[in-house]
Amino acid sequence: MDVRQLTTFRMVAHTLSFSRTAIALNYVQSSVTTQIQVLEEELGVKLFDRLGKRVALTEAGKKLLLYSEKILGLVDEARSAVMEDGDPVGSVTISAPESLCTYRLPGVLQQFRARFPRSRLIFRPTLDQRQSIHEGSIDVAFVLEDQVRSSALESEPLAEEALLMLVSPDHPLAIKHYVETEDIRGEQFLLTEKGCTYRNVFERSLHAAGVDAVTDLEFTTVEAIKQCAIAGMGIAFLPSLVVETEIAQGKLIALQWGKQHFQVLTQMLWHKEKWLSPAIQSFLNVAREVLQEPISPPGGLTIASKKSKILSRNF
């Protein structure tokens, strides 16, 4: 077992494709196949199930992937240690939802690339960020939800994000600003897909207020929801970071629903048992510098920030 084989194994585990691995690592496909076969023979186990053209990790493969990440991370650390200037070398694989990718992460990515040019950033979309962390296919996940509590994952809150009810200036409720439950009963809502954090928060609040069902249009992207709200198609429920510009420009009006205040946290997640290479540690530090804001204690006052000042002018 050597570094070359483990690097190839990790790439196959991430891509679930021998052909894509060959392209990524500049090998012929037969070389990838041979390296995996040698590993399997040495370990005496199957690392992948071959199901026609599909490839899937076996349980043994999943275990080896965790160790491969640690071993290859140590290799990256060794490379960094012998570099004269100590500039970290290695890769950092991240994942984040659409809203954070668009409105929060560009500054982080720009700063990291500028300061650590020899480190490689990889963005990997995933439907299940927690599972991807457990499998080792991503190093760091950014999430926008309630405080994550997990025995296996480290969770570091970076900033509070308000969730807002929004309408166009032409909507009948726009002149009210403060609305009660009866005002919104029967209105059409523009919501994310079922299971999304924003929608879960909103539906819990509706249920607590005695509203069991609403008329809604369901969207897969927050940008679509925002544009439909601007067009007057209903009431949107979105994070403040997505609509700061539109609120400031008067294209959207934020409604205050009774005494309801909705908030989630922008958080970084990584596996507690994961070895953090110098490149990953450097990335976490840059994210903290760019994104971190004071977090209110439970039941405390809302953070005083540029975002909250913008929003307060519209309530």
Protein Blocks (a to p, Z undefined) as FASTA:
>chain_A
ZZklmmmmmmmmmnopaklmmmmnopafklmmmmmmmmmmmnopafbdcehjaccddfkl
mmmmmmmmmmmmmmmmmmmmmpmnlpacddddddddfklmmmmmmmmmmmmmmmmmmbcc
dddddfblmlmmmnopafbdcddddddddfkbccddfbdcdddddddfklmklmnopacf
klmgopacddddehiaklmmmmmmmmmnopabdcddddfbfklmmmmmmnopaccdddfk
lmmmmmmnopaccddehjbccdddddddddfklccdfklmmmmmmmmmmmpccdddehia
cdddfklmmmmmmZZ
